[in-house]
């Protein structure tokens, strides 16, 4: 914009009428585009302000009906807590079921006359139990020595898998090991489900009751909303001022060119 003002001023001083009028047309187009851009930033400023106000209202008044309630439906705390409790119960039951299978089947030494699936020729070192991260009352528990946790259970158990063959639809180990491939896959599937419930349900519950969303909105409103409001306001005000200044310059160029042309005509008239 400063370049446009300087060039237009020089053209008006030098009296280059054709170039000046061409530049004036270009200047009006530029002013129009700048006003449009300023209006766009004004709309953006208002949108940012309204959005920040709506987020503040939603965070500060969780029980009130606000503009975001229809967009972000949230369940009540009791329902969210019930979801978390049920997921903990299932996690505890799955880990206990895996440990029961390990203790009563995989690590057992059944009598030779015991039939499959309790006896599948299991032998070798005992399979370590899966660490139960929860007690029976669903409070946090610590792992006992020798147990494996969710992070390495799959790799550790793989060392205890034997090679097996099918005999009357039952897998029978033909090498040293205490887990058949099918039993290993079933234990691995149960462990994966328990791992997913234990690690991801708390976050999903926070999403369900909007705790996570409220925390995100609170952080965004405190850290970003003030600067967004300030900078968008500065931009559209600056564009308006620049556009107004260039528009005034264009008007002055036209008036100056017109006055200069009148003086030239007056000199020619007096000369005649």
C-alpha positions in Angstrom: 0.0 0.0 0.0 2.8 2.4 0.8 4.3 1.7 -2.6 1.0 2.5 -4.3 0.8 5.8 -2.4 4.4 6.8 -3.3 4.1 5.9 -7.0 0.7 7.6 -7.3 2.2 10.7 -5.7 5.1 10.8 -8.1 2.9 10.3 -11.1 0.6 13.2 -10.0 3.7 15.4 -9.5 5.2 14.6 -12.9 1.9 15.1 -14.6 1.7 11.7 -16.3 -2.0 11.8 -16.7 -2.5 8.5 -18.6 -0.4 6.5 -16.1 -1.9 8.3 -13.2 -5.5 7.4 -14.2 -4.5 3.8 -14.9 -2.9 3.7 -11.4 -6.0 5.3 -9.9 -8.1 2.5 -11.3 -5.7 -0.1 -10.0 -5.7 1.7 -6.6 -9.5 1.6 -6.3 -9.5 -2.2 -7.1 -6.8 -2.6 -4.4 -8.8 -0.5 -1.9 -11.9 -2.6 -2.6 -10.1 -5.8 -2.0 -8.6 -4.5 1.2 -12.0 -3.5 2.5 -13.3 -6.9 1.7 -10.4 -8.5 3.5 -10.9 -6.2 6.4 -14.6 -7.3 6.6 -13.5 -10.9 6.5 -11.2 -10.4 9.5 -14.0 -8.5 11.3 -16.3 -11.5 10.8 -13.5 -13.8 12.0 -13.0 -11.6 15.0 -16.7 -11.8 15.9 -16.7 -15.6 15.4 -13.7 -16.0 17.6 -15.2 -13.8 20.3 -18.6 -15.6 20.2 -16.9 -19.0 20.3 -14.7 -18.1 23.2 -17.7 -16.8 25.1 -19.7 -19.9 24.4 -16.8 -22.1 25.6 -16.5 -20.1 28.8 -20.2 -20.3 29.5 -20.2 -24.1 28.8 -17.2 -24.7 31.1 -18.3 -22.4 33.9 -22.0 -23.6 33.9 -21.9 -27.4 33.2 -25.5 -27.8 34.2 -26.9 -24.8 32.3 -28.3 -25.1 28.8 -25.8 -23.3 26.6 -25.2 -23.0 22.8 -22.8 -26.0 22.9 -25.1 -28.4 24.6 -26.7 -29.5 21.3 -23.3 -30.0 19.7 -21.6 -31.8 22.6 -24.1 -33.9 24.4 -22.6 -35.2 27.7 -23.8 -37.9 30.0 -24.1 -37.3 33.7 -21.3 -38.1 36.2 -23.1 -41.1 37.6 -23.5 -42.8 34.3 -19.8 -42.1 33.4 -18.7 -43.5 36.8 -20.8 -46.6 36.2 -19.1 -47.2 32.9 -15.7 -46.9 34.5 -16.7 -49.3 37.3 -18.0 -51.9 34.9 -14.8 -51.7 32.8 -12.7 -52.3 35.9 -14.9 -55.3 36.8 -14.4 -56.8 33.4 -10.6 -56.1 33.5 -10.4 -57.8 36.9 -12.5 -60.8 35.8 -10.4 -61.2 32.6 -7.1 -61.2 34.4 -8.4 -63.6 37.0 -9.7 -65.9 34.3 -6.3 -65.9 32.5 -4.5 -66.7 35.8 -7.0 -69.5 36.6 -6.3 -71.1 33.2 -2.5 -70.8 33.8 -2.7 -72.2 37.4 -5.2 -75.0 36.9 -4.4 -76.1 33.3 -1.1 -74.8 31.9 1.0 -75.2 35.0 -0.7 -78.4 36.2 0.9 -81.8 35.9 -2.1 -84.0 35.4 -2.1 -87.8 35.8 -1.4 -89.8 32.6 -4.9 -91.1 32.5 -6.4 -87.5 32.5 -8.1 -86.8 29.2 -7.8 -83.6 27.1 -8.3 -80.7 27.2 -6.9 -80.8 30.8 -4.1 -83.0 29.7 -2.4 -82.1 26.5 1.1 -83.3 27.4 2.2 -80.0 28.9 5.7 -79.9 30.4 8.6 -77.6 31.1 9.0 -74.4 33.1 5.9 -72.9 34.6 4.1 -70.1 32.8 4.1 -66.8 34.8 0.8 -65.4 35.9 -0.7 -62.2 34.5 -0.4 -59.3 36.9 -3.8 -58.1 38.1 -3.7 -54.3 38.2 -6.8 -54.2 40.4 -7.9 -55.8 43.6 -11.3 -57.4 44.1 -12.6 -54.0 45.5 -11.4 -52.4 42.2 -8.6 -50.4 43.9 -5.2 -50.4 42.3 -2.9 -53.3 43.0 0.8 -53.9 42.7 2.3 -56.9 40.8 3.8 -59.8 42.6 7.3 -61.0 41.8 7.5 -63.2 38.8 4.2 -61.9 37.2 4.0 -60.4 33.8 2.1 -57.2 33.0 0.1 -56.0 30.0 3.2 -54.6 28.3 5.2 -57.8 28.0 2.8 -60.7 28.6 2.4 -61.6 25.0 6.2 -61.9 24.4 6.9 -63.8 27.6 4.1 -66.3 27.1 5.3 -67.0 23.5 8.3 -68.7 25.0 6.1 -71.4 26.6 4.2 -72.3 23.4 4.8 -75.9 22.3 4.5 -77.4 18.8 1.2 -79.3 18.7 -0.8 -81.7 16.6 -4.5 -82.4 16.6 -5.8 -85.6 18.0 -9.6 -86.0 18.0 -10.0 -82.2 17.6 -7.7 -81.6 20.6 -4.3 -80.1 20.4 -1.5 -82.2 22.0 2.0 -80.9 22.6 4.7 -82.8 20.7 7.5 -80.6 22.2 8.3 -79.1 25.5 5.9 -76.3 26.4 2.9 -75.6 28.6 0.7 -73.6 26.1 -0.8 -74.9 22.9 -1.0 -72.3 20.0 -4.8 -72.1 20.4 -4.6 -71.6 24.2 -1.9 -69.0 23.7 -4.0 -67.1 21.2 -7.0 -67.2 23.6 -4.9 -65.9 26.5 -3.4 -63.2 24.3 -6.9 -62.1 23.2 -8.2 -61.9 26.8 -5.0 -60.0 27.8 -5.5 -57.5 24.9 -9.1 -56.8 25.9 -8.1 -56.3 29.6 -5.3 -54.0 28.5 -7.6 -51.9 26.3 -10.2 -51.6 29.1 -7.7 -50.7 31.8 -5.7 -48.1 29.8 -8.3 -46.5 27.5 -11.6 -46.6 29.5 -10.6 -43.7 31.8 -9.9 -41.4 28.9 -13.1 -42.5 27.1 -15.1 -41.9 30.3 -13.6 -38.3 30.4 -14.8 -37.9 26.8 -18.2 -39.4 27.7 -18.9 -36.9 30.5 -17.0 -34.1 28.7 -14.3 -33.8 31.4 -11.7 -34.0 28.7 -13.5 -31.5 26.5 -14.0 -29.0 29.3 -10.4 -29.2 30.3 -9.4 -28.6 26.6 -11.8 -25.7 26.3 -10.6 -24.2 29.6 -7.0 -24.3 28.5 -7.8 -22.9 25.0 -9.9 -20.1 26.5 -7.2 -19.1 28.9 -4.2 -19.4 26.6 -5.4 -18.6 23.1 -8.7 -16.7 23.2 -7.3 -13.3 24.4 -4.5 -13.3 21.8 -6.9 -14.3 19.0 -9.3 -11.6 19.9 -6.5 -9.0 20.1 -4.7 -9.9 16.9 -7.8 -10.3 14.7 -9.0 -6.9 16.0 -5.6 -5.3 15.2 -5.6 -6.8 11.7 -9.1 -5.6 10.6 -8.5 -2.2 12.2 -5.1 -1.9 10.4 -6.7 -2.9 7.1 -9.4 -0.3 7.5 -6.9 2.4 8.3 -4.7 1.5 5.3 -7.7 1.2 3.0 -9.0 4.6 4.2 -5.5 6.2 3.8 -5.1 4.9 0.2 -8.7 5.9 -0.6 -8.0 9.5 0.6 -4.8 9.5 -1.5 -6.7 8.4 -4.6 -9.2 11.2 -4.1 -6.3 13.7 -3.6 -4.6 12.4 -6.8 -7.8 12.9 -8.8 -8.3 16.4 -7.4 -4.7 17.3 -8.0 -4.7 16.0 -11.5 -7.9 17.9 -12.3 -6.5 21.1 -10.8 -3.3 20.7 -12.8 -5.3 20.1 -16.0 -7.3 23.2 -15.4 -4.2 25.3 -14.9 -2.8 24.0 -18.2 -6.0 24.9 -20.0 -6.0 28.3 -18.3 -2.4 29.0 -19.5 -3.2 27.9 -23.0 -6.3 30.2 -23.0 -4.4 33.2 -21.7 -1.6 32.5 -24.3 -4.2 32.6 -27.1 
